[in-house]
Amino acid sequence: MGDKALTYARIIATGSALPERVVTNADLEKIVDTSDEWIRSRTGIRERRIAADGETTGDLGYRAAIAALEAADVKASEIDLIILGTTTPDIIFPSTACLIQHRLGANGCAAFDINAACSGFVYALGVADKFIRSGQSKKVLVIGAETLTRMVDWNERETCVLFGDGAGAVVLEASEEPGILATCLHADGGFKELLYNPVGVSAGFTDEPNHGVRIHMSGREVFKVAVKTLDSLVGETLAAAGMEESEVDWLIPHQANLRIIEATAKRLKMSMERVIVTVDRHANTSSGSVPLALDEAVRSGRVKRGQNLLLEAFGGGFTWASALLKY
Ligand code: UT7
């Protein structure tokens, strides 16, 4: 009697942004000893977008945010929280979320970045969900944006073929209608050595090219742990939402490798027709990948209101995170 209705965080609109420049596998064949055949068969990637000189994470995140706000018909001044998942901030501080906030004209609301590597956007969504459920926030902008290619060593074929730049965003609103049903966030810093960038302000930089800024990745090991971890994450998320595999309409996974995505789809007993794949055109855009895939799925009309979406990501840390939501 007189029960207060539950408050959900509901996605009211999505947006995304990509740099203009397309770099194909054939382009990379000219700079490292690789082949289109190797890249496509091992990763599913055909091409990626690369930010122009001077084009930053904040530029891409801002454009994605504007697209989401326009689609939501929400003014920036109505936003009371901005969270940006990124590993490639424009500058060390202020946070890129603050830079985007100012450009949007949303000054005054809380704004901060989350660094959870490739899981950054899903982590940010999980945090935003808690702010809305607690009654602290009513309209939240959650962004995932990266210029990961700035960290890439273009002489190293093991990594340079894998990454791209891009951003996606969602506007979340407090609602009595279901939206986010469950989020699961995890990390295990014990895996640091398998995927990391070893330099920084406090640890210091080196005399190596690009001051030692470079992605170190043990690809095969990361692959194995990712598949296993995502397998159990999917089970945990379904249980948290009280849902069966068959009730999930779309899987919107982190776009690192088509073979990892296929393994997760198999675990969910889902055909690839119900999986959103953008890795072929975007490569791995880290925190940008899940919201980019979501926006593409929404704008192409595949994802419809009332459908259940499972979002998941895995990245350096290791971090892994998921969100099960009714769109
Ligand atoms: O987003 C966050 C997490 N990141 C990931 O999820 C990435 C996870 N890992 C992967 O996606 C895959 O492990 C990779 C795509 C990175 C690599 O695929 P793989 O099937 O695990 O290949 P591998 O590392 O075992 O390498 C196989 C061979 C090696 O040669 P040998 O030792 O067999 O002679 C590599 O040197 O392929 C060689 N190789 C390449 N050949 C052509 C590695 N990179 C390339 C390349 N072109 N770009």
Boltz pocket constraint, residues with backbone or C-beta under 6 A from the ligand:
constraints:
  - pocket:
      binder: B
      contacts: [[A, 33], [A, 34], [A, 35], [A, 38], [A, 39], [A, 42], [A, 43], [A, 118], [A, 157], [A, 158], [A, 159], [A, 161], [A, 218], [A, 219], [A, 220], [A, 221], [A, 222], [A, 223], [A, 226], [A, 256], [A, 257], [A, 260], [A, 284], [A, 286], [A, 314], [A, 315], [A, 316]]
      max_distance: 6.0
